Structure formats: C-alpha cells, structure tokens
C-alpha cells in the first residue's frame, strides 16, 4: 500500500511538472506610432489622412486628450478623390517652392501618400516609407 501511494504521489508530481506554468494576467501595453508628414506639404496631405481615418471609423481628436473631431467622411468612404486632390495640391506646393522637377516632386508626394496609407492601415513597411533624412526635392 505504501508503494502504491508513492507511485500515485510520483505520478501526481509528474503531472504537475508537465502542466503549463501559471501565467500572470495579461497587461495592456500602450504603443504609439508616429506619422511624419513633411512640413512642406502638410496642409495638402492632412485632409487625406483625416478621410482615411474617418473611413475606418478611427476616432480623431484635435490634440492629445482634446475634444473628438467630427469625422470628415462616413465609415467605409472611398477616399480616392481626396487622395488625388492631396497629390495635386502637394505637387503644386512643391512647385511653388521651386522644388525639383515634376517627376521628382510626384515621386516624393507618392512616397508620402503611401506612408500615410501604411500608417492608417496599421503597419509601416520600411521599404515603402520615405527616408526620414530625405527632404522635399530641391
């Protein structure tokens, strides 16, 4: 009988050792991503950012902890026309500043628009982000 208890006790210890360890409760971790829009074209790009975020139902605020801003578009909206306007305005702003040639300006604006889309979608693939050290075309 003692041998049977020892075997049963050893089996219980073996089962306890094989059981997954008790995990502490999950903790929420706050993360912040930063969208960097070049100052040279910011006023042209911001309406596109606002449209994309509103179309996804993302709450927007005027400042950190500030009041909620009324969405510029309903959830599910197509922001294609706003993107086209943003690209045109941004290219016009760069041209007015005497920055680069047409192809260079358009490529720069397109990289910024892609980074905006990646940001709003929740990811920032490094291969598609504008170089943080790159400036608008000269």
Protein Blocks (a to p, Z undefined) as FASTA:
>chain_A
ZZmmmmmmmmmmmmmmmpccdddddddddddddddddfklmmmmmmmmmmmmmmnopacd
fbghiacdddfbdehiafklmmmmmmmmmmmmmmmnopajfklmmmmmmmmmmmmmmmmn
opacfklpccfkbccdZZ
